[in-house]
Amino acid sequence: MIESLSIGASGMHAQQTHIDVIANNLANVNTMGFKKSRVDFEDLMYKEMVRTANNGIPGKNSNKPLGVGVGISSTGKIFTTGEVKKTDRTLDMAIQGEGFFEVLLPDNSYAYTRNGVMRIDQDGYLSTSDGYRLSGMVQIPNDAEDLLFQADGKVYAQVSNSDDLLEIGALDLIRFVNASGLTPVGDNLYQPSDNSGDGYYGIPGEDGFGLIQQGFLETSNVDLVEEMTQLVLAQRAYEINSKVVQASDELLGIVNNLRR
């Protein structure tokens, strides 16, 4: 009887985590480059319950495995491509296909993002909207009048007093064997983990890497209809598990009242 209380409580805790993940997905439905998360459940350990066989013969017992509840095995990211929308902004870039932009963090470590909202920092370097410089260290000339980002990652600048485009750098992309194993660290950034493996570099458009589209942005891959459906299911599952706790409490109350 006591086991049913803890089993029901584990189900409520798991479904609460599920609802929290759905809430975060819905909150970021308009975040550029955001990748939704998914909760994976697993049953907990089993223990053997010794029960007398139905024939009632002494010594003829059978072991019955009994589960002790549910837990969360992981909350991995799903890196399906979001819808690409046209913005006509020069410093907006979308990756059409696989790959990440690599950025340099203040502690000199690297992180990775699909958010292509870029800007030029105070030193003229191409950086994300949060101020993290791209690892390619593309520096924009002070007299640049326009920028051109080609699909293969090459960056050109139209400088004043010149009719020719000046190549000022190139953008590489990074892929991972298991992108869903990346660790989210906020600001739409991810860092490698043991599950993701090491990243490897490539030229956009080659060896399975995506192409860079200037003047476009990749939107969130959150599907509102799917998330709302999952929210309803998680809510009902939470209610059912709470009924298990309530029923167990009522049964314990009956047992406690047997002597009255």
N, C-alpha and C positions, 0 to 999 in steps of 0.2 A: 504493500500500500504506500509506504513511504517513497518507494522508487518512482511511482507514478507522479508524485509531486515534483521530484527533481527532473524527471523526463519532460513533464509539461513545462517546467521553468526553462529547461534548455531550449525547447522549441520556441518559447516566447522570446528568449534572448536572441536566438538565431534570426527570427523573423524581424526583430527590432533592428538588427544590423542590416538585414535586407532592405528594410524601409529607409534606413539612413543612406544606403548606397543609392537607392532610387531617387531620394530627395536631392542628393548631390548631382546626379545626372540631370534632373529637371532644372536645378538651379543654374547649370552651365549650358543650357540649351542654346544660348546665343554667344557662347564663348568660342572665338575663332580657334580652330585646330584642336578643340577639346575631344578627348576620346572617352566614351562611356565605360563604366565599370560593371562587372558582373559578379554576383556572389555564387560561389560553389559550395554546396553543402556536403557533409559526410556524416555517416552514422558513427557513433562513438563505440568504444570497446564493448564486447559482450562478456557476460559472465555465466558460468554454468549453474543452473538451478537444479538440485537433485529432487526428483519427485517420485513418489511411489507409482509403479505401473498400475494400469487399470485392473489387472487381474488380482491385485491385492496379495500376491504371494510374497512373503518376507524375503528380502534379499534381492528381489527383482526390481531394481530401481533404474531409471533412465535419466540421463543428463539432458536438460533442456536449456539451450542458450537463450539468454534474455538480454536484449539491448538496453542501454542506459541513456539514450537520448540522441540528440543531433548537435553537430558543431559546424563551424565555418572552416572549410579547408583553405580557401583563398578568396581574394577579391581582386581578380586580375582585370587588366584593361583589355578592351576589344579595339583593335586598330584597323577597323574597316574605314575606308575613305569616306569622308563627309562630302556633302555637296559643294561644288566649286562655284563661287559667285563672282561676277565681274564687278570691279570697283573703279577701274581706270586710274587708280593712284599709282604713281611711279614706283614707290617703295613697297608696294604690296606684292607678295609672291606666294604662289600656291605650288605644292608638290603634287603633280599628277602621276600617282603611282607610289612605289615604295621608297622609303628613305626619310631621314631626319636632317634638320639643320643642326650643326654643332656650335655651341656657344661656350665662351670662357667665363667662368664664375669668378667672383672676387678672391676666392682662396686658390686660384689657379687650377682648379679642377674643371672638368668638362661636363656639360649637360646637353640634352638633346630635346628638340622641340619640332612640332609641325606647324606652329603658329608663324605665319609669314608676314605679320605686321611689323615692318622694319622702320627704322629712323636713322638719322646721322647724328652721332654724339658730338660732344664739344670739341673733340680732337679730329673730327672728320671721318671716323670709322663707322662702318655699317654695323648696326646693332639692333637688337630686338626692342620692342616698345618699352620693356622694363629696363633697358640700358645695358644688357649683356651683349658684348661684342661677339660677332661671328668669328669662329676660330681661324677663318681664312684671312683675317685682318685686312679686309678690303678698305682702303682709305680713299675717300672722295676728294678730288682736287678742289681747292678753294674757288677756282674760276669755272667749275663745272656748271653748265647750263641745263643739261639733261642727262639722264642715265638710261642705259639699255641693258637689260638682263636677258641673255639668250637662253634658249631652252636647254643648252648643254652646260649652263652655269657660268659662262664667260660674261664678264662685266665690262661695259664700255661707257665712256663719258664723252659728252659733247662739250668741249671747252670753248671759251670765247676766243675770237680771232683765229679760228681753225675750222675748216670744212670737213676734216677727217675725224673719225671716231678714235679715241685713245683707249686702248685696252688697259684697264687698271687692276685686274685681278680675275679670280675665278672662284666659284662656289662649288665645293664638293658636298656630296651627300653621304650619310652613314646608314648602314643597315645592320640588323641584328638577326641572329638565327631564330631567336624566340622573342619577338618584340613585346609580347604580352607579359614577359617576365621582367620588364623594366620597372624600376621603382619610381613612382611619381613623387616629386619634391615640391610641388607648388609652382605657380607662375607658368603653368603649361610646360614645365620642364620634367625630364626624366633622366635617371642615371642608371648605369648598368648594374646588374646583380648577378649572382651565381646562376640564376634561372635563365637570364637573357643571354648570357655568354658575352664575349667581346664583340665590339663593333668592327666593321670593316668598311673602308672608304671606297668610293666609286665616282665616276663621272656621270652626271645626269644623262639619262637616255641610253646608257650602256650597261650590259650585264645585269639586266633586271631592275636597275634604278629608275625612278620616275623622272619626269621632265619638269623643269621649272617654268611656270607661267607668270609673267609679269602683268600686274594690273588685275590679279585675281586673288581671292582668299578662299581657303578651305574652311567651311563652317563645321560646327559640331556634328558628330555622327549620332547624336541622341534622337531616337524616334519617339515622338510624343505619344503616339497611340500605343506603342509597345510598352513604354514606361508606365503609362496610366493603367494598362491591363495588368502589368506585374504588380503595381501598387495595390490594386483591388485584391489580387490573389494573396499577396503578403499580408494584407489586413485581415482577410478571412482566415488565413492560416494562424495568425496571432490569436484571433478570437477563439478558434477551435482549441488551441493549446491552453488558453485561459480556462476553457470549459473543462479540460482534463484536470487542471489544478482545482477547480471548483468542485468537480465530482469527487476527487480524492479527498478533499476536505470534508465533504458531506459523509463519505463512507467512514472516515476516521471519527466523525462525530457520532455516527451510529454505534461504532465499537465502544467509544467512551461511555455511551449511555446504556450499555448492556446490563450494568449492575443496578440500574435504577428501577 
